[in-house]
């Protein structure tokens, strides 16, 4: 499936007049209908039910940066920055940046053991409902069949269309396909100095056009973004359209950078094209954005490694990783326990969010055993407790308990950890699900479900513990729903799972 307008045609249209002219050319080809590139028109968008029901997806940071496997997935940037420890590490282990550059890792990125079908089966067993491989990271090496550069995984390294092959595999498992683009920051990513291979025009297809730093704009914690020129913005747009038209993804995830003012016309144009195309395909799609790239009513907000302290009126998403140090594979990463991630999932869902959980595969295409074990443990918990997650909506309150959270990006770093006294609520089909984020050993008292609670929960007619057939002893008094400790531990995939207990309270109609 080829793009509906070539980059050359698009650039000619833009340079002749404006971004609007490029839109009109697409419209004349029959590709833009209901949605126009204005905030008013794009406000017609509605978040699809499949996304609100899904709750849990898998993110995949896999690329050439998995070969050095040092520091984090920003190795390609840090290896050219003299103030970074990675700069000297690279010189000592691989050679000077004039002789061995990031490009020289590409032949070592072979994916010789990659099995997309096995990946898709693993993600389904983990309980995920959508899968989002990185289409292109900041490094400028697309993992899809990009028609605007030869520096892609299709033509170099593994010589495979990662997005296309994985997309077919996950869709065959009944899962939705997303694709992420981190390209907006690529203009500011590399350092171009005399003697660095980044400054050699032969390699501009990977590193971009060599340029001196422009005045920086503080745009990301700890990072500086440079204002991108027009031809770069056109290239960003063209690549984004290429992804949409070739793979018809159910979700497009954008990293930071494209919220910058110079991207605004292209953001509008992209959303109009994507949403209009999806209507023609008969699909309902999602755009994930960060910061303030889109108005709330146009796309779905994504918060990096963060939680919220209250229910959000509109659907949103957290992206975080099974590991603490890096999104991509590194040799000495630290992995989170499955219990911590289940707690985050429950808390996020109680506030109308979805969790996009990342794993970083090795350069040979295998997923680290630690990550696989975590995913399978989460899947086992969801097999027993999934009815409290999938297809639910927030209840009148998100929860109760002693643990207070800070909201926003990177807030998980400040999170003290939940206790068994922390309870989160979800609701579906006349039931309120009360998830204790730990193993309760004493009487569980849920104040919000007391008959005199300000939440006015209604009369509780039945209470059961998911994963157990035990007849629980409980009473609904004015001050609380009191549930006596269960003598049996809930079972997940044949084993007790103690880190989150789900009580289903049925409310009288």
C-alpha positions as CSV (number, residue, x, y, z in Angstrom):
1,X,0.0,0.0,0.0
2,X,1.8,3.2,-1.2
3,X,1.3,6.6,0.3
4,X,-1.5,8.6,-1.3
5,X,0.7,11.5,-2.1
6,X,4.5,11.3,-2.5
7,X,6.8,13.4,-0.4
8,X,7.9,15.3,-3.5
9,X,4.4,16.2,-4.4
10,X,3.6,17.1,-0.8
11,X,6.7,19.3,-0.5
12,X,5.9,21.0,-3.8
13,X,2.4,21.7,-2.6
14,X,3.6,23.2,0.7
15,X,6.4,25.3,-0.9
16,X,3.9,26.6,-3.5
17,X,1.5,27.8,-1.0
18,X,0.8,26.4,2.5
19,X,0.1,23.3,4.4
20,X,-3.5,23.8,3.6
21,X,-2.8,23.3,-0.1
22,X,-1.3,19.9,0.7
23,X,-4.5,19.1,2.5
24,X,-6.6,20.2,-0.4
25,X,-4.6,18.0,-2.8
26,X,-5.3,15.0,-0.5
27,X,-8.9,16.0,-0.4
28,X,-9.2,16.1,-4.2
29,X,-7.8,12.5,-4.1
30,X,-10.8,11.6,-2.0
31,X,-8.8,11.1,1.2
32,X,-10.1,13.9,3.5
33,X,-13.9,14.1,4.1
34,X,-15.5,14.7,7.4
35,X,-12.4,15.8,9.3
36,X,-10.7,19.0,8.3
37,X,-7.4,20.3,9.8
38,X,-9.0,22.7,12.3
39,X,-9.5,22.2,16.0
40,X,-13.3,22.7,15.5
41,X,-13.6,20.0,12.9
42,X,-11.3,17.6,14.8
43,X,-13.4,18.1,18.0
44,X,-15.9,15.7,16.3
45,X,-13.6,12.9,17.3
46,X,-14.7,10.4,19.9
47,X,-12.5,7.9,21.7
48,X,-13.5,4.4,20.6
49,X,-15.1,2.0,23.0
50,X,-12.5,-0.7,22.2
51,X,-9.8,1.5,23.6
52,X,-11.7,2.4,26.8
53,X,-12.4,-1.3,27.2
54,X,-8.9,-2.6,26.5
55,X,-7.1,-1.0,29.5
56,X,-3.8,-2.8,28.9
57,X,-1.3,-2.7,26.0
58,X,2.3,-3.6,25.3
59,X,5.0,-1.1,24.2
60,X,8.1,-2.3,22.4
61,X,11.4,-0.3,22.3
62,X,13.4,-2.3,19.9
63,X,16.1,-0.9,17.7
64,X,19.8,-0.5,16.9
65,X,20.3,1.0,20.4
66,X,19.8,-2.6,21.8
67,X,23.2,-3.5,20.3
68,X,25.5,-1.4,22.6
69,X,23.0,-2.1,25.4
70,X,24.6,0.5,27.6
71,X,23.0,3.3,29.8
72,X,19.6,3.4,28.0
73,X,18.0,3.8,24.6
74,X,19.4,7.3,24.3
75,X,22.9,5.8,23.7
76,X,22.9,7.2,20.1
77,X,22.6,10.7,21.4
78,X,24.9,10.4,24.4
79,X,27.8,8.8,22.4
80,X,28.2,12.1,20.6
81,X,28.0,14.4,23.7
82,X,31.3,15.1,25.2
83,X,29.9,15.8,28.7
84,X,28.3,12.3,28.8
85,X,30.1,9.3,30.4
86,X,28.8,7.3,27.3
87,X,31.1,9.4,25.1
88,X,34.2,8.1,26.7
89,X,32.8,4.6,27.1
90,X,32.1,4.4,23.4
91,X,35.6,5.6,22.5
92,X,37.2,3.0,24.8
93,X,35.0,0.1,23.7
94,X,34.2,0.8,20.1
95,X,36.6,3.5,18.8
96,X,36.4,7.2,18.1
97,X,33.2,8.7,16.8
98,X,35.0,9.5,13.6
99,X,35.7,5.8,12.9
100,X,32.9,3.9,14.6
101,X,29.6,5.8,14.7
102,X,26.1,4.7,15.5
103,X,25.7,3.6,11.9
104,X,28.3,0.9,12.5
105,X,26.0,-0.9,15.0
106,X,23.4,-1.5,12.3
107,X,25.1,-4.6,10.8
108,X,25.2,-6.1,14.3
109,X,21.4,-5.6,14.7
110,X,20.5,-8.9,13.1
111,X,17.3,-10.1,14.9
112,X,18.4,-13.6,14.1
113,X,16.1,-15.2,16.6
114,X,13.1,-13.0,16.2
115,X,9.7,-14.8,16.0
116,X,6.8,-12.3,15.8
117,X,4.3,-15.0,16.2
118,X,5.8,-16.1,19.6
119,X,5.8,-12.4,20.6
120,X,2.2,-12.0,19.8
121,X,1.3,-15.2,21.7
122,X,3.2,-14.0,24.7
123,X,1.5,-10.6,24.7
124,X,-1.9,-12.3,24.5
125,X,-1.1,-14.5,27.5
126,X,0.0,-11.4,29.3
127,X,-3.6,-10.1,29.0
128,X,-2.7,-7.2,26.6
129,X,-5.3,-6.0,24.2
130,X,-3.1,-3.8,22.0
131,X,0.5,-3.8,21.0
132,X,2.6,-0.8,20.1
133,X,6.0,-1.4,18.5
134,X,8.3,1.7,18.1
135,X,8.0,2.6,14.5
136,X,10.9,5.1,14.7
137,X,12.8,6.3,17.7
138,X,14.7,9.5,18.0
139,X,17.7,7.8,16.4
140,X,16.1,8.1,12.9
141,X,16.2,4.4,12.0
142,X,12.7,3.3,11.1
143,X,11.6,-0.2,12.1
144,X,9.0,-0.1,9.3
145,X,9.1,0.1,5.5
146,X,9.7,3.9,5.2
147,X,9.8,5.0,1.6
148,X,11.7,8.2,2.4
149,X,15.0,6.7,3.5
150,X,17.1,3.7,2.8
151,X,18.3,3.6,6.5
152,X,15.5,1.3,7.7
153,X,15.3,-2.2,9.3
154,X,13.8,-3.4,6.0
155,X,16.9,-2.5,4.0
156,X,19.6,-2.8,6.6
157,X,20.4,-4.8,9.8
158,X,17.7,-7.5,10.2
159,X,16.2,-6.7,6.7
160,X,12.7,-7.3,8.0
161,X,9.6,-5.1,8.2
162,X,9.2,-5.3,12.0
163,X,6.0,-3.3,12.2
164,X,4.4,-5.2,9.3
165,X,5.3,-8.7,10.5
166,X,4.5,-8.0,14.1
167,X,1.3,-6.3,13.0
168,X,0.1,-9.4,11.2
169,X,1.0,-11.6,14.1
170,X,-0.8,-9.5,16.8
171,X,-3.9,-9.1,14.6
172,X,-4.0,-12.8,14.1
173,X,-4.2,-13.1,17.9
174,X,-7.2,-10.7,18.0
175,X,-5.1,-7.8,19.3
176,X,-5.0,-4.2,18.1
177,X,-2.0,-2.8,16.4
178,X,-0.5,0.6,17.4
179,X,2.7,2.2,16.1
180,X,4.8,4.9,17.8
181,X,6.7,7.8,16.3
182,X,9.5,9.5,18.3
183,X,10.9,11.3,15.3
184,X,9.9,14.8,16.2
185,X,12.9,15.2,18.5
186,X,15.3,13.8,15.8
187,X,16.3,17.3,14.6
188,X,17.7,18.0,18.1
189,X,19.0,14.5,18.8
190,X,22.5,14.3,17.3
191,X,25.5,16.5,17.7
192,X,27.3,17.5,14.5
193,X,31.0,18.2,15.1
194,X,34.0,18.1,12.7
195,X,35.4,14.6,13.0
196,X,32.1,13.0,14.0
197,X,30.6,10.7,11.4
198,X,27.3,12.5,12.0
199,X,28.8,15.4,10.0
200,X,29.5,13.3,6.9
201,X,26.7,14.0,4.4
202,X,27.0,10.4,3.2
203,X,25.1,9.4,6.4
204,X,22.5,12.1,6.5
205,X,19.8,9.5,5.7
206,X,20.3,8.3,9.2
207,X,21.6,11.3,11.2
208,X,19.8,14.1,9.3
209,X,21.3,17.1,7.6
210,X,24.3,18.4,9.6
211,X,23.5,21.6,11.2
212,X,24.8,23.9,14.0
213,X,22.7,24.0,17.1
214,X,19.9,26.5,16.9
215,X,18.7,28.5,20.0
216,X,17.4,25.8,22.3
217,X,13.9,25.6,23.8
218,X,13.4,23.9,27.1
219,X,11.0,21.2,26.1
220,X,11.6,18.1,28.1
221,X,13.0,17.3,31.6
222,X,16.7,17.5,31.3
223,X,16.7,17.9,27.5
224,X,16.9,20.8,25.0
225,X,14.9,21.0,21.8
226,X,16.0,23.1,18.8
227,X,13.4,24.7,16.5
228,X,12.9,22.5,13.5
229,X,13.0,23.9,9.9
230,X,10.3,23.6,7.4
231,X,11.8,20.8,5.3
232,X,12.2,18.7,8.4
233,X,8.6,19.3,9.4
234,X,7.5,18.2,6.0
235,X,9.6,15.0,6.3
236,X,8.0,14.3,9.8
237,X,4.5,14.7,8.3
238,X,5.4,12.5,5.3
239,X,6.7,9.7,7.4
240,X,3.7,9.8,9.7
241,X,1.4,9.6,6.7
242,X,3.5,6.7,5.4
243,X,2.8,4.7,8.6
244,X,-0.9,5.4,8.5
245,X,-1.4,4.5,4.8
246,X,0.8,1.4,4.8
247,X,-0.2,-0.3,8.1
248,X,-3.6,1.1,8.9
249,X,-2.8,1.1,12.7
250,X,-5.5,1.2,15.3
251,X,-3.4,3.6,17.3
252,X,-0.6,6.2,16.7
253,X,1.5,7.1,19.6
254,X,3.6,10.3,19.5
255,X,6.5,11.1,21.8
256,X,7.4,14.6,23.0
257,X,8.6,17.3,20.6
258,X,5.8,17.6,18.2
259,X,3.8,19.8,20.6
260,X,6.2,22.6,19.5
261,X,4.5,25.6,17.8
262,X,6.1,24.9,14.4
263,X,4.4,21.5,14.3
264,X,0.9,22.8,14.8
265,X,-0.3,22.9,11.2
266,X,1.1,19.4,10.6
267,X,-0.5,18.0,13.8
268,X,-3.9,19.2,12.6
269,X,-3.3,17.9,9.1
270,X,-2.1,14.5,10.3
271,X,-5.1,14.1,12.6
272,X,-7.6,15.0,9.8
273,X,-6.0,12.6,7.4
274,X,-5.8,9.7,9.9
275,X,-9.3,10.1,11.3
276,X,-10.8,10.5,7.8
277,X,-8.9,7.4,6.5
278,X,-10.0,5.4,9.5
279,X,-13.6,6.2,8.6
280,X,-13.1,4.9,5.1
281,X,-11.5,1.7,6.5
282,X,-14.3,1.2,8.9
283,X,-11.9,1.5,11.9
284,X,-12.0,3.5,15.1
285,X,-8.6,4.8,15.9
286,X,-6.6,6.6,18.6
287,X,-3.9,9.2,18.7
288,X,-1.8,9.3,21.8
289,X,0.0,12.6,22.5
290,X,2.1,14.2,25.3
291,X,2.0,17.5,27.0
292,X,-0.3,19.9,25.1
293,X,0.2,18.7,21.5
294,X,-3.6,18.3,21.0
295,X,-6.7,19.7,22.8
296,X,-8.3,17.2,25.2
297,X,-11.2,16.6,22.9
298,X,-9.1,15.7,19.8
299,X,-6.9,12.9,21.0
300,X,-5.9,10.9,24.1
301,X,-3.3,12.2,26.6
302,X,-0.3,10.0,27.5
303,X,1.6,10.5,30.7
304,X,5.2,9.1,30.9
305,X,6.0,7.0,33.9
306,X,3.2,8.8,35.8
307,X,0.0,8.4,37.7
308,X,-2.9,10.7,38.4
309,X,-4.4,11.7,41.8
310,X,-8.0,11.7,40.7
311,X,-10.4,10.5,38.0
312,X,-9.9,12.2,34.7
313,X,-13.0,13.3,32.8
314,X,-11.6,11.9,29.5
315,X,-9.7,8.7,28.8
316,X,-5.9,8.9,29.2
317,X,-2.9,6.6,29.3
318,X,0.3,5.9,31.2
319,X,3.3,4.6,29.5
320,X,5.9,2.9,31.7
321,X,8.3,0.0,31.5
322,X,8.8,-3.3,33.2
323,X,12.3,-2.0,33.9
324,X,13.6,1.0,35.8
325,X,16.7,2.2,33.9
326,X,15.9,2.0,30.3
327,X,13.1,1.5,27.7
328,X,15.4,-0.4,25.4
329,X,17.4,-3.5,26.3
330,X,20.6,-2.9,28.4
331,X,22.8,-5.4,30.1
332,X,22.3,-4.3,33.7
333,X,18.7,-3.2,33.9
334,X,16.5,-3.5,37.0
335,X,13.1,-5.0,36.7
336,X,10.0,-4.1,38.6
337,X,8.0,-6.9,40.5
338,X,4.7,-7.9,38.8
339,X,2.9,-6.8,42.0
340,X,4.0,-3.2,41.5
341,X,2.8,-3.2,37.9
342,X,-0.5,-4.8,38.8
343,X,-1.1,-2.1,41.4
344,X,-0.3,0.6,38.9
345,X,-2.7,-0.9,36.4
346,X,-5.5,-1.1,38.9
347,X,-4.9,2.5,40.0
348,X,-4.8,3.8,36.5
349,X,-8.0,2.0,35.4
350,X,-9.8,3.3,38.4
351,X,-9.2,6.8,37.1
352,X,-10.2,6.1,33.5
353,X,-6.8,5.3,32.2
354,X,-5.0,2.6,30.2
355,X,-1.6,1.2,30.9
356,X,0.9,0.8,28.0
357,X,3.7,-1.4,29.5
358,X,7.0,-1.5,27.7
359,X,9.6,-4.3,27.2
360,X,13.0,-3.9,25.6
361,X,13.9,-6.9,23.4
362,X,17.5,-8.0,22.8
363,X,19.2,-7.3,19.4
364,X,18.7,-11.0,18.5
365,X,14.9,-10.6,18.8
366,X,14.4,-12.4,22.1
367,X,12.7,-10.9,25.0
368,X,14.6,-11.0,28.3
369,X,13.5,-13.8,30.6
370,X,12.8,-11.4,33.4
371,X,10.4,-9.4,31.3
372,X,8.7,-12.6,30.0
373,X,8.1,-13.8,33.6
374,X,6.7,-10.4,34.6
375,X,4.3,-10.4,31.7
376,X,3.1,-13.9,32.4
377,X,2.5,-13.1,36.0
378,X,0.4,-10.1,35.1
379,X,-1.5,-12.3,32.7
380,X,-2.2,-14.8,35.4
381,X,-3.6,-12.1,37.7
382,X,-5.7,-10.8,34.8
383,X,-7.0,-14.2,34.0
384,X,-8.6,-14.3,37.4
385,X,-9.3,-10.6,38.0
386,X,-9.8,-9.3,34.5
387,X,-13.5,-8.7,34.9
388,X,-12.6,-5.9,37.3
389,X,-10.4,-4.4,34.6
390,X,-11.6,-5.0,31.0
391,X,-14.7,-3.1,29.9
392,X,-15.0,-1.3,33.2
393,X,-15.5,2.4,33.9
394,X,-14.7,4.5,36.9
395,X,-17.1,4.4,39.8
396,X,-18.2,7.4,41.7
397,X,-14.9,7.5,43.6
398,X,-11.6,6.0,42.4
399,X,-10.7,4.5,45.8
400,X,-9.7,5.1,49.4
401,X,-6.8,4.4,51.7
402,X,-3.8,6.0,53.2
403,X,-1.5,6.3,50.2
404,X,-1.4,9.7,48.5
405,X,-0.1,10.0,45.0
406,X,1.5,12.9,43.1
407,X,0.1,13.3,39.6
408,X,1.9,14.0,36.4
409,X,4.8,12.7,34.2
410,X,7.5,10.7,36.1
411,X,5.4,10.8,39.3
412,X,5.9,7.0,39.7
413,X,9.5,7.8,40.9
414,X,7.9,9.5,44.0
415,X,5.4,6.8,44.6
416,X,5.7,5.3,48.1
417,X,4.0,2.0,47.2
418,X,0.5,0.8,48.0
419,X,-0.7,-1.2,51.0
420,X,-3.5,-3.7,51.6
421,X,-5.5,-0.7,53.1
422,X,-5.5,1.0,49.7
423,X,-8.6,0.1,47.7
424,X,-9.4,1.0,44.1
425,X,-12.9,0.9,42.5
426,X,-14.1,0.1,39.1
427,X,-17.7,-0.5,37.9
428,X,-19.5,-2.6,35.3
429,X,-22.9,-4.3,34.8
430,X,-24.3,-3.4,38.2
431,X,-21.2,-4.4,40.2
432,X,-18.6,-2.3,42.0
433,X,-15.2,-4.0,42.0
434,X,-13.1,-3.2,45.1
435,X,-9.4,-4.2,44.6
436,X,-7.3,-4.2,47.7
437,X,-3.7,-3.5,46.7
438,X,-2.2,-6.1,49.0
439,X,-3.3,-9.2,51.0
440,X,-5.8,-8.1,53.7
441,X,-5.3,-10.1,56.9
442,X,-7.9,-8.2,58.9
443,X,-11.5,-7.2,58.3
444,X,-11.8,-5.2,55.1
445,X,-13.8,-2.0,55.7
446,X,-14.8,-0.1,52.6
447,X,-16.2,3.2,53.7
448,X,-17.4,4.4,50.3
449,X,-19.8,1.4,50.2
450,X,-21.4,2.1,53.6
451,X,-25.1,2.5,53.3
452,X,-24.9,6.1,54.6
453,X,-21.8,7.0,52.5
454,X,-22.0,10.3,50.5
455,X,-21.3,8.2,47.4
456,X,-24.8,6.6,47.9
457,X,-23.7,3.2,46.7
458,X,-27.1,1.5,47.0
459,X,-27.9,-1.8,48.6
460,X,-25.2,-4.5,48.3
461,X,-26.8,-7.8,47.6
462,X,-23.8,-10.1,47.2
463,X,-20.0,-10.0,47.7
464,X,-17.5,-12.5,46.4
465,X,-13.7,-12.8,46.1
466,X,-12.6,-13.3,42.5
467,X,-10.5,-16.4,42.3
468,X,-12.2,-18.1,45.2
469,X,-15.4,-20.1,45.7
470,X,-15.5,-19.3,49.5
471,X,-18.8,-17.9,50.9
472,X,-17.6,-14.6,52.5
473,X,-19.1,-13.1,55.6
474,X,-19.9,-9.5,55.1
475,X,-22.3,-6.7,56.3
476,X,-23.2,-3.4,54.8
477,X,-23.5,-1.0,57.7
478,X,-24.0,2.8,57.6
479,X,-20.3,3.5,57.9
480,X,-18.8,0.8,55.7
481,X,-19.1,-2.5,53.8
482,X,-17.3,-4.9,56.2
483,X,-15.8,-8.1,54.8
484,X,-14.4,-10.7,57.0
485,X,-10.9,-12.1,56.1
486,X,-11.1,-14.9,53.6
487,X,-9.7,-18.2,54.8
488,X,-8.7,-19.1,51.2
489,X,-6.3,-17.2,49.1
490,X,-7.4,-16.3,45.5
491,X,-5.8,-18.5,42.8
492,X,-4.3,-17.2,39.6
493,X,-3.2,-19.8,37.0
494,X,-3.2,-22.4,39.7
495,X,-1.1,-20.4,42.2
496,X,-2.1,-18.1,45.1
497,X,-1.8,-14.4,44.1
498,X,-1.6,-12.3,47.2
499,X,-0.7,-8.8,45.9
500,X,-4.2,-7.7,44.9
501,X,-7.5,-9.1,46.1
502,X,-10.7,-8.2,44.1
503,X,-14.0,-8.2,45.9
504,X,-17.1,-8.0,43.6
505,X,-19.9,-6.1,45.3
506,X,-23.3,-6.6,43.4
507,X,-25.6,-3.6,43.8
508,X,-29.4,-3.9,43.7
509,X,-31.0,-2.5,40.6
